[in-house]
Amino acid sequence: MFSKFRTALIQLFVSSNKQENIKRAVEFISIAAKNNAQIISLPECFNSPYGVKYFPEYSESIPDGETTKALANAAKEHKVYLIGGSIPERDGDKLYNTCTVFDPEGNLIAKHRKVHLFDIDIPGKITFKESTNLSAGNQLTIVDTSYGKIGIGICYDIRFAEMAALYQKKGCRMIFYPGAFNLTTGPAHWELLIRSRAVDNQLYVAAVSPARCMDADYKAWGHTSVSNPYGEIISKAGADEEVIYADIDMEKLNEIRTNMPYLSQKRSDLYEIKEF
């Protein structure tokens, strides 16, 4: 297992043109690979505008849909691990918000369906209910890579500390959250949650947003970021389209856990995190 690697997070501008979104995502993957990234991630809902009215039209099956095929080919061509943000997935009569993960041979090695659906109502600011036409996933997703175990969550999943704690308990050393916070929740909680999940579990956390588009129905916050296990933001985007990079050092993680060993000081006689 390698102790160091470079990750690239693609803060993609998402339009209403699905084929163009896929094409540009693949182009950015190529750019990231040429800049020596070994693990590359796209943002949430990168092939479709984010909104319940768009999900049925833009949805596709996995693994035989056009988006999944394009990502598999890109991972294989550039010999990288690829975290495919998320797309609206159709499975029978159900729709899911789904993240696909590919290895450097282009094999689909994981599929995470968003576990916690984004249903909120903040009067005068934003109302959004994914459950209008999406179904929730029913399992957590851990990916074995040459760089260690990685946990996958999607957007609203980051708010649930127990999920991240279970990933840490199962040996994950980094969690990726493709996510699209908005102009209400973004400035309030985006960085706070990224840093909190990192500090809680002494691991790296990467959160990957679409670029902000003020003409879109749903306006993403942007500010794609990576936190180290000490809660320090080591790479951060603005609001516009860009690719950011972070050099991940697992020896740094080990050092932090040795210096502040609170993960081993938990009182399992009083409380515990477990998977059902």
N, C-alpha and C positions, 0 to 999 in steps of 0.2 A: 504494500500500500504506500502510495506517495504521500509525503507530508506537506507538500506545497503545490499549489496550482493557481491558475488565473481564471477568474470567472468574468463573463461579459453579460451585461443586462441591457436588453434592447428596449428603449422607451420609444415605441413605434407610434407614428401618427396613423390612426385608423380612419379610413374613409368608408363610404357606402359601397365601394367597389370591391367585392370579395376577392376576385382574381388579382387585382392590383395590390391588395393587402398581403396576399400570400407571396406574390412576386417580390415585393419590397422587403418582406420579412426574410426571405431567402437571401436577398442581396446583403442585408445587414448581417446575417449569419456568416456569410463569406468574409465580410469586412472584419468581424470579430475574430474569426479563425485566423486570418492573416495577421492579427495583432496578438497572436499566441494564446488565445483563450482556449481552455480545455473543457470548460463547462459553460454553456451559453443558455440564457433564458429569454423567452419572449414574455410579453405582458398578458394579463387577463383579456379574454375576448378580443384577440388581435385580428381575427379575420372578419369581424362583424361589428357594426355599431353596438354599443352596450345599451340594451333596452329590451324589455319583455316582448315588445311588438316585433322586434327583429329576429329573435331567437328561432322561431319556426322556419322562417325563410332561409336563414343562413346555416341552419343545422345540417349535419351530415353524419353518416355512420363512421365508426372507427373499427378496423383500420383501413377500410377500403375507400374512404372519402378522399377528395382531392387534396385537402389540407394535410392530412396525415401522410399521404404518399409523398408530398413535397417535402415535409419535414424529415421523413425517413431518408430520402435521397440526399438532403442537405447534410444530415448527420454523417452519413456514409461517405459522401464526397470529401468532407473536411475532417473526418475522423475525430469528431468531438461528441461529448455527451450533450444532448439537446433537450432542454425542458421547454416543451411547446406551449408555454403560456396557458391559455385555455381557449376552447372553442365551444359553441353550442353543439352538443352531440345528440343525435337521434338514435334511439334503441327501441325498436317497435313503436309503440304509441307514446313513449316517454321521451322527454328532453332532459339533458343534464348539462351542467357547466363543467367541462372536463379538461384536465391537463394530461397530455401524453408526454412520455419520456423515452428517449432513444439513446442507444449506446453508440460507440464510434463505428460500429458495423452497420448501423441503420436499423437495428432490431428494436421493435417496440418492447421495452422492458418494464413499463409501468403505465397505469392509467388511473388518475385520481379524479373522482367525481366530487365536486364541492360538497362538503359535509353539512355546512351551516348555510342555509339560504338567507340572502340579504333582504329581510323584510323590516323596513323601518318607516316611521311616520313622525317627522319633526315639523310641527305646524308652522307654516309660513316660510319653510326652507326647502324640505325635500320629502317626498313620499316615494317609496320604491318597494315593490314586492316581487321578488324573483319567483316566489311560490305560485304566482299567477299561472305560469306554464312550465316551470322547471321542477324536477324531482331532486331530492337530496341523495347524495351518495351515502353508502352505509359501511365504508371501511376506510381505515387510515392507510397511507401509502409511504413505504420506506424503500428507497432505491439503493442497492449495493453498487458502488462504483470503485474504480481503482484508487479513489481518493478517500474512501470511507463511506459510511452510510449517510444518506441525505433524506430528510423528510420533505413531503410535499403538502402544501395547503393552498387554498385559493381565497384571497381577499378576506371576506368576513371570517374565515377560519382563524385568522390571526388574533381575533378578539378572545379566543377560548384558550386560556392558559393551560388547561388540563391536557389539551391535545398536544401542545408543544412539549409539555412535561413528559408525556408518554413517549414521544419521539426520542427525547433525551434518554429516558430510562431504557429504551430499546437500542441505544447505541448511536443515535444520529449525532453528527458533529456539525451539521449545517442544515438549515431549513430554508427552502425557497417558497415564497408566497407571491405568485403572480396576482396582482390586485389592482382594482380601480376605485380608490377612494374618491370622493367628490369634493366640491369646494366648501362644503359644510364640515364633513367629518375629516377631511384631509388635513387642514391646518390645525385642527384640534388634537387629532389622535394618531395620524400616520406614523410620524417619527417616534412618538411616545411608545406605540405598540411594538415597533421594530426593535427598539432598544430594550424594552421590557422583556420581550421574549428571549432576546439574546442574554441579558443579565440573569433572568430567572433560571436559565438552563446552561449557562456558560458555553454557548455555542455561537457559530456565525449565523446571521439571519440576512437574507436578501429578499427585498420586496420590489416587484417589477411592475410599474404602472404604464399604461398607455400615455402618450403625449397629450397635453391639453389642447382641446379644440373648442373655442368659444362659440362656434356655430353648431356644435353637436347638441342633441337633445340632453345627453348626459355628459357633463363636463368633468373630466378626470383631473385630479389634483396634480398628477405627475410626481416629481421628486423621488424617482426610483432611488433606492438607497441600500447600502450594505452596512451592517453593524458587526463589530468584532465581539468576542465573548465578554469583554469588559464593558460593553454598552457604548462604545465609541463609534460614531459614524465614520467609516474609512473611505467611502465613495458615495457621491450624491449627485443626482441630475437636477436640472432646473425644471421648468414646465414644458419646454419644447422637445422636439424629437432629437434624441441623441443616444449614443451607446456609452455606457460607463463601464469601467473595469475595476476589479479589486483583486489584489494578490492575497490569497488565503494561505495562512501558515498554521498548520495543526500543532506545531511545536509551541506556538504562542498560546494556543488553546490549552495545551497540557500545562504550560507554565502558570496560566491564570488559575486553572483548577487546583494546582498544587499549592499556590500561594494563598488561595481562598477556598478551602475544601468544603464548602457548604453543601455540595451535592451529596457528600458522604456523611453529612451530619444531620440528615433529615430524621425525624422521629417516626419511624415506621410502626412503632408501637402505639402511636396516637393517630396517624393518618397515612394514607397511601393513595397512589394513582394506579389504577389497574384498568385493563382492557376487558370488555365484556364479549 
